[in-house]
Amino acid sequence: MTVGARPALVADAAAVTQLLARVSEESPYLGDYGLRATEDQIRTILGAPPNRLVAWVETAATPGGGEVPVGYAHGLAGPYSTTRHVATVTVAVDSGYRAQGVGARLLERVVSGCRAAGYVRLRAGVWRTNVASMRLFERAGFRLDAVLPEQLRERDGTLVDEAVFGLSLREGG
Ligand SMILES: CC(C)(COP(=O)(O)OP(=O)(O)OC[C@H]1O[C@@H](n2cnc3c(N)ncnc32)[C@H](O)[C@@H]1OP(=O)(O)O)[C@@H](O)C(=O)NCCC(=O)NCCS
């Protein structure tokens, strides 16, 4: 059982770093196996100026009476003025909390937040083997914009296509 979703804070940096590390132990879907974003990198992301980063966590209660993030999602644009209108979306949920709607809930918050922040489009790059993620984005209204052949490589050398999902945030888009 989770406690609920709330915006991610800079103070969540350590816990979010650990969550992303745990999720990356089991799959390369966040970028690589054993991806090790440092706490400083995550703190920098979480400290991005308002209207740039839209980040949410879903927390679960700890035995000590605290709360710990078990799901994280963000939308964030790159540094260039030419692509500042497009936020790239990332979602990660601890394996013990999946298939309970956590990812969908966080993605919904990120979509709303990115719309409010003035982003024009959202983008997500997904491994073609990542059935759960493709379903998550499709259910949230994203469309398959492109399939890029052999963009990703598994540990055993297998090449995997990348599915690029997009969502227009324009009125009627
Ligand atoms: C992808 C991920 C975020 C989904 O999180 P989640 O909390 O389990 O997702 P939800 O419970 O909200 O489910 C969303 C939809 O995906 C479906 N889904 C979830 N897991 C699934 C699975 N293993 N196989 C098929 N469909 C699945 C759900 O049934 C639901 O669709 P529905 O509404 O039609 O039933 C989670 O599996 C994860 O963290 N994976 C590793 C990291 C990753 O791949 N991130 C995405 C890259 S950006």
The ligand as an ORCA input file, in Angstrom:
! r2SCAN-3c Opt
* xyz 0 1
  C       6.857      0.826    -16.514
  C       6.504      1.018    -15.040
  C       6.875      2.437    -14.617
  C       4.992      0.777    -14.867
  O       4.651      1.103    -13.503
  P       3.372      0.446    -12.787
  O       3.144      1.196    -11.543
  O       3.533     -1.007    -12.686
  O       2.222      0.763    -13.853
  P       0.652      0.742    -13.594
  O       0.320     -0.239    -12.496
  O       0.207      2.142    -13.416
  O       0.121      0.174    -14.968
  C      -0.046      0.980    -16.108
  C      -0.548      0.109    -17.255
  O       0.489     -0.791    -17.658
  C       0.041     -2.131    -17.516
  N       1.146     -2.939    -17.046
  C       1.869     -2.742    -15.921
  N       2.795     -3.717    -15.826
  C       2.617     -4.525    -16.896
  C       3.292     -5.693    -17.359
  N       4.330     -6.224    -16.694
  N       2.855     -6.232    -18.519
  C       1.830     -5.708    -19.217
  N       1.181     -4.590    -18.836
  C       1.567     -4.023    -17.686
  C      -1.041     -2.088    -16.501
  O      -1.922     -3.202    -16.612
  C      -1.714     -0.783    -16.844
  O      -2.517     -0.917    -17.988
  P      -4.117     -1.086    -17.820
  O      -4.579      0.224    -17.238
  O      -4.567     -1.319    -19.194
  O      -4.338     -2.229    -16.881
  C       7.270     -0.018    -14.149
  O       7.049     -1.304    -14.673
  C       8.758      0.238    -14.053
  O       9.239      1.012    -13.224
  N       9.553     -0.428    -14.940
  C      11.016     -0.251    -14.943
  C      11.432      1.142    -15.406
  C      10.799      1.504    -16.732
  O      10.668      0.685    -17.623
  N      10.421      2.782    -16.867
  C       9.831      3.300    -18.093
  C      10.873      3.863    -18.990
  S      10.559      5.616    -19.201
*
